[in-house]
Amino acid sequence: MATASLFRRPVWVLWILLLAFSISCSIVCSGELSLVVGETSKLQLSPSLEVANSPGAKPGSVVLCERVHIHGLSRLHNLKKYSNSLKLNLSRSSSFLRRPAVEVCFHMNKSLGIGMCPQAMWEKVGKGGSWVRAMSPFGHKLLDIRIGGLSPETLELQTEEEFFLYRVVFLIFGVILLCVASSLSKSLVFYYSSAMAIGIILVILVILFQVGLGTFILGYLPGLVRSVLVEMGVSEDLYYPLGVFILAFVVLAGAWMGFWAVRKLVLAEDGSVDTSTSNFVAWSIRILAVAMILQSSLDPLLLLAAVVSGVMFEEIFRSGFLCVLYKKSLELVQNINGESIVPDLSPFRGSYDRRTKDSRFVSPQPRRSTMTYFDSVQGLRSTPPRLSESDVYPSTFHSTPERRQFSRDEWEEYTKETTRKAIRELVSSPDFGRWAADNAERISVTPRSSRHSRHTRHKWFLWF
């Protein structure tokens, strides 16, 4: 029992110390003013706490200080205010001619004593008698105010929430750009359209803002053009059609410049988008998207959550999860309605033929000859090869006795093997040899590195 009592005493002492500490904290904080966002919009201040040796003040002088605790809103319950900002306005209430200097320190360090902010953090209230600062409506900050001298001064602190539509636009466009960055970087339509638009703008800027001669003749240009047109026999009725033709010429010149730039700088030898260029453009779009998201709010935690959400959305779009989910939901709806589903030839797509049990495709269908295309080109005739028992291919979606379930790796290996076998049969045919000899100038072999770089993009990080 004595041992148990010895162990219980420290516990009681600890509880007493914690209780005393909480009471002392509440007593200390009770003397400080608080402003709750959404509940208090105006607060009257009259600094009265005398503080000596405040940083930045004259040595040995005493200043009057006051601290205001600003408590923000809950993020989870007020997500609709994501793009809002809280404007703080501190103004003087008195209108004396000789007013004491008022300085403000806006910080988040609760360990600093009242009026003990570093000298670099103090900001003077302007000559107009007001101090304005914007902050996140979800933040928790401290506002220290000090007045030089011991003369009292009455101040008024007002809060106002402001909504900015451009921040919502930045958030939406940033997330969209982050999701489609990978697709845009590989799209020829994107490169041609953007390059042509930039080319048109550059041509217009070059024509309008010529330095030197263009500025000098700008005042004489209308009269000069009018006199030249009159000498050429062009009447004023043709001014508008002529302007349309000139504008069309400028647009076509800019479009040609963009088209030429894409052909020379973006495309590889095989006509696909260069891998390094695609990676650079993708990362440029991602950086621009993240910059737009970072301008959508003043709260750092919500900004971090928005960026992480955008990265997750991009990964979902790139993985094709939405397409698979759409197919699965479509299958479920059609199964409920009793409709048949068109089979998908890929075994790992998850789309199989739902037919009746009586319909079976047991016997293999005879294949068409691989020389059909060359027969149509050169008018050749070849008899299809006879099928052997090894040419029976198990179905991946029909209910046949030879049906097999392929994994992704097995399907790729199976496809490569059958393609290799078909190519061997094609090359060994004498008709193909004659056709290849007659069309040697039309046959080209793509380099292995270019073909590999076209289909495989190196990932710089795990998520990209």
C-alpha positions as CSV (number, residue, x, y, z in Angstrom):
1,M,0.0,0.0,0.0
2,A,2.8,2.3,0.8
3,T,4.4,1.7,-2.5
4,A,1.1,2.4,-4.3
5,S,0.7,5.6,-2.5
6,L,4.2,6.7,-3.5
7,F,3.3,6.1,-7.1
8,R,0.0,8.0,-6.8
9,R,1.5,11.1,-5.3
10,P,3.5,12.1,-8.5
11,V,0.3,11.7,-10.5
12,W,-1.7,14.0,-8.3
13,V,1.2,16.5,-8.3
14,L,1.3,16.4,-12.1
15,W,-2.4,17.0,-12.4
16,I,-2.2,19.9,-10.0
17,L,0.7,21.4,-12.0
18,L,-1.2,21.0,-15.3
19,L,-4.3,22.6,-13.8
20,A,-2.3,25.5,-12.4
21,F,-0.6,26.0,-15.8
22,S,-4.0,26.1,-17.6
23,I,-5.4,28.5,-15.1
24,S,-2.4,30.8,-15.4
25,C,-2.6,30.7,-19.2
26,S,-6.3,31.6,-19.1
27,I,-5.6,34.5,-16.8
28,V,-2.8,35.8,-19.0
29,C,-4.8,35.4,-22.2
30,S,-7.9,36.9,-20.6
31,G,-6.2,40.3,-20.5
32,E,-5.6,40.1,-24.3
33,L,-8.2,41.0,-26.9
34,S,-9.5,38.5,-29.3
35,L,-11.1,38.9,-32.7
36,V,-13.0,35.9,-34.2
37,V,-13.6,36.0,-37.9
38,G,-17.2,35.9,-38.8
39,E,-18.4,37.0,-35.4
40,T,-16.6,40.3,-34.7
41,S,-16.2,42.8,-37.5
42,K,-15.1,45.9,-35.5
43,L,-13.0,46.2,-32.3
44,Q,-12.0,49.3,-30.3
45,L,-8.5,49.4,-29.0
46,S,-6.8,51.6,-26.4
47,P,-3.2,50.4,-25.7
48,S,-2.4,50.7,-22.0
49,L,0.2,48.1,-21.2
50,E,3.6,49.8,-20.5
51,V,6.5,48.0,-22.1
52,A,10.1,49.1,-21.6
53,N,13.0,48.3,-24.0
54,S,10.9,47.4,-26.9
55,P,13.0,46.5,-30.0
56,G,13.3,49.5,-32.3
57,A,12.3,52.1,-29.7
58,K,14.6,54.6,-28.0
59,P,16.8,53.0,-25.3
60,G,15.2,53.4,-21.9
61,S,11.9,54.6,-23.3
62,V,8.5,53.2,-22.4
63,V,5.8,52.5,-25.0
64,L,2.1,51.5,-24.7
65,C,1.3,48.2,-26.3
66,E,-1.7,46.0,-27.0
67,R,-2.0,42.5,-28.5
68,V,-5.0,41.2,-30.5
69,H,-5.5,37.5,-31.2
70,I,-7.1,36.9,-34.6
71,H,-8.9,33.5,-34.8
72,G,-9.8,32.3,-38.3
73,L,-12.5,30.0,-39.5
74,S,-12.5,26.2,-39.7
75,R,-11.3,25.0,-43.0
76,L,-13.4,21.9,-43.2
77,H,-16.7,23.7,-42.5
78,N,-16.0,26.7,-44.6
79,L,-14.4,25.4,-47.9
80,K,-16.8,27.7,-49.8
81,K,-14.6,30.6,-48.7
82,Y,-11.5,29.1,-50.3
83,S,-11.0,32.1,-52.5
84,N,-11.9,34.7,-49.9
85,S,-9.4,37.0,-48.2
86,L,-9.8,38.8,-44.9
87,K,-8.8,42.5,-45.0
88,L,-7.7,44.1,-41.7
89,N,-8.0,47.9,-41.4
90,L,-6.5,49.6,-38.4
91,S,-7.3,53.3,-38.2
92,R,-7.1,56.1,-35.6
93,S,-10.2,57.4,-34.0
94,S,-8.8,60.7,-32.6
95,S,-8.1,63.7,-34.8
96,F,-5.4,65.5,-32.8
97,L,-2.9,67.6,-34.7
98,R,0.1,66.1,-32.9
99,R,-0.6,62.4,-32.8
100,P,1.9,59.9,-31.4
101,A,3.6,57.4,-33.7
102,V,1.7,54.1,-34.0
103,E,3.5,50.9,-35.1
104,V,2.1,47.5,-35.9
105,C,3.7,44.0,-35.8
106,F,1.7,41.3,-37.6
107,H,3.1,37.8,-36.8
108,M,2.3,34.3,-35.7
109,N,5.0,33.7,-33.0
110,K,3.2,33.3,-29.7
111,S,6.4,32.9,-27.8
112,L,7.2,36.6,-28.3
113,G,6.2,38.9,-25.5
114,I,3.8,41.8,-26.1
115,G,5.7,44.5,-27.9
116,M,8.9,42.4,-28.3
117,C,8.8,41.8,-32.1
118,P,12.1,42.3,-33.9
119,Q,12.8,45.8,-35.2
120,A,12.4,44.7,-38.8
121,M,8.9,43.5,-38.3
122,W,7.4,46.8,-37.0
123,E,5.4,48.8,-39.6
124,K,4.4,52.4,-39.1
125,V,0.8,53.5,-39.6
126,G,0.6,55.8,-42.6
127,K,0.1,59.5,-42.5
128,G,-3.5,58.9,-43.5
129,G,-4.0,57.2,-40.1
130,S,-4.7,53.7,-41.4
131,W,-3.0,50.4,-41.9
132,V,-4.4,47.7,-44.2
133,R,-3.3,44.1,-44.6
134,A,-4.9,41.1,-46.2
135,M,-4.7,37.6,-44.7
136,S,-6.4,34.2,-45.0
137,P,-9.8,33.9,-43.3
138,F,-8.6,30.5,-41.9
139,G,-5.4,31.8,-40.3
140,H,-4.6,32.4,-36.7
141,K,-2.3,35.4,-36.2
142,L,-1.3,38.0,-33.7
143,L,-1.4,41.8,-34.0
144,D,0.9,43.7,-31.7
145,I,0.3,47.5,-31.5
146,R,2.6,50.0,-29.8
147,I,2.3,53.8,-29.3
148,G,5.4,56.0,-28.7
149,G,5.1,57.9,-25.4
150,L,2.6,57.5,-22.7
151,S,-0.2,59.6,-24.2
152,P,-3.3,57.4,-24.8
153,E,-4.6,56.8,-28.3
154,T,-7.9,55.1,-29.4
155,L,-7.7,52.8,-32.4
156,E,-10.3,50.9,-34.4
157,L,-9.7,47.5,-36.0
158,Q,-12.2,46.5,-38.7
159,T,-12.4,43.2,-40.7
160,E,-14.0,42.6,-44.0
161,E,-14.2,39.5,-46.1
162,E,-13.7,39.8,-49.9
163,F,-14.4,37.3,-52.6
164,F,-12.2,37.2,-55.7
165,L,-13.6,35.5,-58.8
166,Y,-10.3,35.4,-60.6
167,R,-8.9,33.0,-57.9
168,V,-11.7,30.5,-58.7
169,V,-10.8,30.8,-62.4
170,F,-7.1,30.2,-61.6
171,L,-8.0,27.1,-59.5
172,I,-10.1,25.6,-62.3
173,F,-7.7,26.3,-65.1
174,G,-4.8,25.2,-63.0
175,V,-6.3,21.8,-62.2
176,I,-7.4,21.3,-65.8
177,L,-3.9,22.2,-67.2
178,L,-2.3,19.9,-64.6
179,C,-4.6,17.0,-65.7
180,V,-4.1,17.4,-69.5
181,A,-0.4,18.4,-69.4
182,S,0.8,15.0,-70.5
183,S,-1.8,14.8,-73.3
184,L,-1.1,18.3,-74.6
185,S,2.6,17.7,-74.7
186,K,2.1,14.8,-77.2
187,S,-0.6,16.4,-79.3
188,L,0.3,17.8,-82.7
189,V,-2.9,19.8,-82.8
190,F,-1.8,21.7,-79.7
191,Y,1.7,22.5,-81.1
192,Y,0.4,23.6,-84.5
193,S,-2.5,25.7,-83.1
194,S,-0.4,27.4,-80.4
195,A,2.6,28.0,-82.7
196,M,0.3,29.5,-85.4
197,A,-1.4,31.8,-82.9
198,I,2.0,33.0,-81.6
199,G,3.2,33.5,-85.1
200,I,0.2,35.6,-86.0
201,I,0.7,37.8,-82.9
202,L,4.4,38.2,-83.6
203,V,3.8,39.3,-87.2
204,I,1.2,41.8,-86.1
205,L,3.6,43.2,-83.4
206,V,6.4,43.5,-85.8
207,I,4.3,45.4,-88.2
208,L,2.7,47.7,-85.6
209,F,5.8,48.5,-83.4
210,Q,8.6,48.9,-85.8
211,V,11.2,51.1,-84.1
212,G,12.6,54.1,-85.9
213,L,11.2,54.3,-89.5
214,G,7.8,53.0,-88.5
215,T,7.4,55.6,-85.8
216,F,8.6,58.4,-88.1
217,I,6.2,57.7,-90.9
218,L,3.2,56.8,-88.7
219,G,1.9,60.4,-89.1
220,Y,2.4,60.4,-92.9
221,L,1.2,56.8,-93.5
222,P,-2.5,57.4,-94.1
223,G,-1.9,60.2,-96.7
224,L,0.8,58.3,-98.3
225,V,-1.3,55.2,-98.7
226,R,-4.3,57.2,-100.0
227,S,-2.2,58.9,-102.6
228,V,-0.6,55.7,-103.8
229,L,-4.0,54.0,-104.1
230,V,-5.3,57.0,-106.1
231,E,-2.3,56.8,-108.4
232,M,-3.0,53.1,-108.9
233,G,-6.6,53.8,-109.8
234,V,-8.1,52.3,-106.6
235,S,-11.2,54.1,-105.4
236,E,-12.3,54.5,-101.8
237,D,-14.9,51.8,-102.2
238,L,-12.1,49.2,-102.5
239,Y,-10.4,50.3,-99.2
240,Y,-12.3,47.8,-97.1
241,P,-11.7,44.7,-99.4
242,L,-8.1,45.7,-99.7
243,G,-7.8,45.9,-95.9
244,V,-9.4,42.4,-95.6
245,F,-6.8,41.0,-98.0
246,I,-3.9,42.6,-96.1
247,L,-5.2,41.2,-92.9
248,A,-5.6,37.7,-94.4
249,F,-2.0,38.0,-95.7
250,V,-0.7,38.9,-92.2
251,V,-2.6,36.0,-90.7
252,L,-1.3,33.5,-93.2
253,A,2.2,34.8,-92.8
254,G,2.0,34.2,-89.0
255,A,0.4,30.8,-89.5
256,W,3.2,29.8,-91.9
257,M,5.8,31.0,-89.4
258,G,4.2,28.8,-86.7
259,F,3.9,25.8,-89.0
260,W,7.6,26.1,-90.0
261,A,8.7,26.4,-86.4
262,V,6.8,23.2,-85.4
263,R,8.3,21.3,-88.4
264,K,11.8,22.4,-87.6
265,L,11.8,22.4,-83.8
266,V,9.2,20.0,-82.5
267,L,8.9,17.1,-84.8
268,A,11.3,14.2,-85.0
269,E,12.5,12.5,-88.2
270,D,9.7,10.0,-88.2
271,G,7.0,12.7,-87.9
272,S,6.2,12.2,-84.2
273,V,6.7,14.7,-81.4
274,D,10.3,14.7,-80.1
275,T,10.6,13.1,-76.7
276,S,12.8,15.8,-75.1
277,T,10.5,18.6,-76.5
278,S,7.4,16.7,-75.2
279,N,8.9,16.4,-71.7
280,F,9.9,20.0,-71.6
281,V,6.5,21.2,-72.7
282,A,4.8,18.9,-70.2
283,W,6.8,20.2,-67.3
284,S,6.3,23.8,-68.5
285,I,2.5,23.3,-68.5
286,R,2.7,21.7,-65.0
287,I,4.7,24.5,-63.6
288,L,2.3,27.1,-65.1
289,A,-0.6,25.1,-63.7
290,V,0.9,24.9,-60.2
291,A,1.6,28.7,-60.3
292,M,-2.0,29.3,-61.2
293,I,-3.2,27.1,-58.3
294,L,-0.9,28.9,-55.9
295,Q,-2.6,32.2,-56.8
296,S,-6.1,30.8,-56.0
297,S,-6.0,31.3,-52.2
298,L,-4.1,32.9,-49.3
299,D,-4.2,29.8,-47.1
300,P,-1.1,27.7,-47.4
301,L,-2.7,24.5,-46.2
302,L,-5.5,24.7,-48.7
303,L,-3.1,25.5,-51.5
304,L,-1.1,22.4,-50.7
305,A,-4.2,20.3,-50.7
306,A,-5.2,21.8,-54.0
307,V,-1.8,21.0,-55.6
308,V,-1.9,17.4,-54.2
309,S,-5.4,17.0,-55.5
310,G,-4.4,18.2,-59.0
311,V,-1.5,15.8,-59.1
312,M,-3.8,12.9,-58.1
313,F,-6.4,13.9,-60.7
314,E,-3.6,13.9,-63.3
315,E,-2.5,10.4,-62.3
316,I,-6.1,9.2,-62.5
317,F,-6.5,10.7,-66.0
318,R,-3.2,9.2,-67.2
319,S,-4.0,5.7,-65.8
320,G,-7.3,5.5,-67.7
321,F,-9.2,4.8,-64.5
322,L,-12.2,6.9,-65.7
323,C,-12.4,4.9,-69.0
324,V,-12.4,1.6,-67.1
325,L,-15.0,2.9,-64.6
326,Y,-17.2,4.1,-67.5
327,K,-17.0,0.7,-69.2
328,K,-17.8,-1.2,-66.0
329,S,-20.8,1.0,-65.3
330,L,-22.0,0.7,-68.9
331,E,-21.7,-3.1,-68.6
332,L,-23.6,-3.1,-65.3
333,V,-26.5,-1.0,-66.8
334,Q,-26.7,-3.2,-69.9
335,N,-26.7,-6.4,-67.8
336,I,-29.5,-5.0,-65.7
337,N,-31.5,-4.2,-68.9
338,G,-30.8,-7.6,-70.4
339,E,-28.9,-6.3,-73.4
340,S,-25.8,-7.9,-74.9
341,I,-22.5,-6.2,-74.8
342,V,-20.2,-5.8,-77.8
343,P,-17.0,-7.8,-76.9
344,D,-13.7,-6.2,-76.5
345,L,-10.8,-8.0,-78.2
346,S,-8.3,-7.0,-75.6
347,P,-8.4,-9.6,-72.8
348,F,-7.4,-7.2,-70.0
349,R,-10.0,-4.6,-70.7
350,G,-12.6,-6.5,-68.7
351,S,-15.2,-6.5,-71.5
352,Y,-16.4,-10.0,-72.5
353,D,-19.3,-11.3,-74.6
354,R,-22.3,-12.2,-72.5
355,R,-24.1,-14.6,-74.8
356,T,-26.3,-17.6,-74.2
357,K,-24.7,-20.9,-73.2
358,D,-25.9,-22.7,-76.4
359,S,-24.0,-20.5,-78.8
360,R,-20.4,-21.8,-79.0
361,F,-17.7,-21.2,-81.5
362,V,-15.8,-24.4,-81.5
363,S,-14.3,-24.7,-84.9
364,P,-11.7,-22.1,-85.9
365,Q,-12.5,-19.7,-88.8
366,P,-10.2,-19.9,-91.8
367,R,-7.9,-16.9,-92.0
368,R,-7.6,-14.6,-94.9
369,S,-4.3,-14.6,-96.7
370,T,-1.8,-12.0,-95.6
371,M,-1.2,-11.2,-99.2
372,T,-4.6,-9.5,-99.8
373,Y,-3.2,-6.0,-99.6
374,F,-0.5,-6.8,-102.0
375,D,-2.9,-8.5,-104.4
376,S,-5.0,-5.4,-104.5
377,V,-1.9,-3.3,-105.2
378,Q,-0.2,-5.4,-107.9
379,G,-3.1,-7.5,-109.1
380,L,-1.4,-10.7,-107.8
381,R,-3.2,-13.8,-106.9
382,S,-2.1,-16.2,-104.1
383,T,-3.7,-19.2,-102.6
384,P,-4.2,-19.0,-98.8
385,P,-2.0,-21.4,-96.9
386,R,-3.6,-24.5,-95.4
387,L,-4.2,-24.3,-91.7
388,S,-2.6,-26.9,-89.4
389,E,-3.8,-28.0,-86.1
390,S,-1.3,-25.6,-84.4
391,D,-3.1,-22.7,-86.0
392,V,-6.1,-23.1,-83.7
393,Y,-6.1,-20.0,-81.5
394,P,-7.9,-20.1,-78.2
395,S,-10.5,-17.4,-77.9
396,T,-10.3,-14.9,-75.1
397,F,-13.9,-13.8,-75.1
398,H,-16.0,-16.6,-76.6
399,S,-17.3,-19.6,-74.6
400,T,-15.3,-22.2,-76.4
401,P,-13.5,-25.3,-75.0
402,E,-10.1,-23.7,-75.9
403,R,-10.9,-20.5,-74.1
404,R,-8.0,-19.0,-72.1
405,Q,-7.7,-16.1,-69.8
406,F,-4.6,-14.1,-70.7
407,S,-2.8,-11.7,-68.4
408,R,-1.3,-8.5,-69.8
409,D,2.2,-9.9,-70.1
410,E,0.9,-13.2,-71.6
411,W,-1.2,-11.2,-74.1
412,E,1.8,-9.1,-75.2
413,E,4.0,-12.1,-75.6
414,Y,1.3,-14.0,-77.5
415,T,0.8,-11.0,-79.8
416,K,4.5,-10.6,-80.5
417,E,4.9,-14.3,-81.3
418,T,1.9,-14.5,-83.7
419,T,3.0,-11.2,-85.4
420,R,6.5,-12.6,-85.8
421,K,5.1,-15.8,-87.3
422,A,2.9,-13.9,-89.7
423,I,5.8,-11.7,-90.8
424,R,7.9,-14.8,-91.5
425,E,5.1,-16.3,-93.7
426,L,4.8,-13.0,-95.5
427,V,8.5,-12.6,-96.2
428,S,8.9,-16.2,-97.4
429,S,6.2,-15.7,-100.0
430,P,7.6,-15.2,-103.6
431,D,4.9,-12.7,-104.4
432,F,6.1,-10.5,-101.6
433,G,9.6,-10.7,-102.8
434,R,8.6,-9.5,-106.3
435,W,6.5,-6.7,-104.8
436,A,9.3,-5.6,-102.5
437,A,11.7,-5.5,-105.5
438,D,9.3,-3.3,-107.5
439,N,8.6,-0.9,-104.6
440,A,12.0,-0.7,-103.0
441,E,12.0,3.1,-103.1
442,R,8.8,3.2,-101.1
443,I,10.0,1.0,-98.2
444,S,11.6,2.7,-95.2
445,V,12.6,1.2,-91.8
446,T,12.1,3.4,-88.7
447,P,15.1,3.5,-86.4
448,R,14.6,1.4,-83.2
449,S,15.5,4.4,-81.0
450,S,12.9,6.6,-82.6
451,R,10.2,4.0,-82.5
452,H,11.0,3.3,-78.8
453,S,11.0,6.9,-77.9
454,R,7.7,7.5,-79.5
455,H,5.9,4.9,-77.5
456,T,7.9,5.1,-74.2
457,R,8.3,8.3,-72.4
458,H,10.9,8.5,-69.6
459,K,9.4,9.4,-66.2
460,W,11.5,11.9,-64.3
461,F,9.6,11.4,-61.1
462,L,7.3,8.7,-59.7
463,W,4.1,10.6,-60.4
464,F,5.1,12.0,-63.8
